[in-house]
């Protein structure tokens, strides 16, 4: 069996989840479901990043201990994932023992390899970004080059990880593996950064006096671990790194880390170097998607310009929300959320195209056959629906291997519209009048097509897929058990009873 390991970033628990977090997680869930549909053994990991200054500050502001605060916030992420029908295989919190142990092992092992040293640091520090900046990078401005907030001058002893010696290796790796960083714009970004700058060794500790909420540093009681060095390690700690008989040997290296473009550097520079320095194989791919924007700026907790996924779900349902995010914008590009755009997608793609196809087909089943589907009615059919059904999985796979979610959806929708056209062309109402022998075959083909469509939309809209499956009288048979890439065209058993029921997506004003 082929395996597939994919991850989302671990979200900071300094505030509740918003549409940006939902985006990465929905994309990961759709990919995980598609791979499962194609017969892969999948490990889909998500979780929460719970240490560091941001979280410490946020818990102080709420008057809670960091432990109580992170318990509470981490749960809001789980709750949202449940609402959105996210089927992750594991949810890791960086405060868990299994993770802390792995982080401390990295410390000791890199220290043993003489890749960690202690040094006095003097310079500029951005507290919100938890980042050090050189005089040159700040260009004498005393403002954070990243978030533009005021910098603090600090002087302290810290531990450094000697990453600069791996620069040439990393450049070479990126050169040799064109699909390691995707899309191309992001690959160029990392490449340009590495070509233009000499890497500065990474400061991986923080003095406990300044920041107490972190993984204890095994080399010094006065230090804790820098939150990024801690968090990245989750990708191995969660699958049982160094545990006997764990998933690690089966699933590592990771097939794809899905991230937002805001965290490209830690994932494409620090993380590969950390692993390589540890003699661990590096991930196959890092894919950085774009941002959801509002008024031309990135939606973020600190700016407060966020769209709350719960409100969109309440209004449109979780499947429409999942569909919109993956269909509206090519994965990798920035996008803007608006209720108007959402309503348009809802009415055209969901209510008109998919909803009508389903409703018309099942309405005709009721009218002409009292909802009863005879066995093998479509077996002999040689028509466009059958032919294209065979291609659908491959066409989707070609796009999803490149993380082109919107193109995969376009493939399904062109099939849906083929089916709508088939109804017009075949005009079952005429065949019925003429008492034509062709009618059962036409209706049978439409039911087969709907069944295949339900499988195709399942990764994106699992609830809707199950509804269609059920309307076709197939509730006993889980979608996953049936081969999607080798489509059968005489699936229905004698005695299958369809049910029109309510429309899938009632039109909205
Ligand atoms: N904790 C770090 C990641 C550690 S990974 C080992 C972090 N967390 S975060 O809570 O800030 O979430 C960052 C991720 O959320 C982004 O990479 C992206 O996946 C998603 N998004 C947050 N805001 C976003 C938008 N406005 N638009 C799209 N996605 C963005 O960084």
Boltz pocket constraint, residues with backbone or C-beta under 6 A from the ligand:
constraints:
  - pocket:
      binder: B
      contacts: [[A, 8], [A, 9], [A, 10], [A, 11], [A, 12], [A, 13], [A, 19], [A, 20], [A, 21], [A, 23], [A, 24], [A, 49], [A, 228], [A, 231], [A, 232], [A, 233], [A, 234], [A, 258], [A, 259], [A, 260], [A, 261], [A, 262], [A, 263], [A, 290], [A, 291], [A, 292], [A, 293], [A, 298], [A, 299], [A, 300]]
      max_distance: 6.0
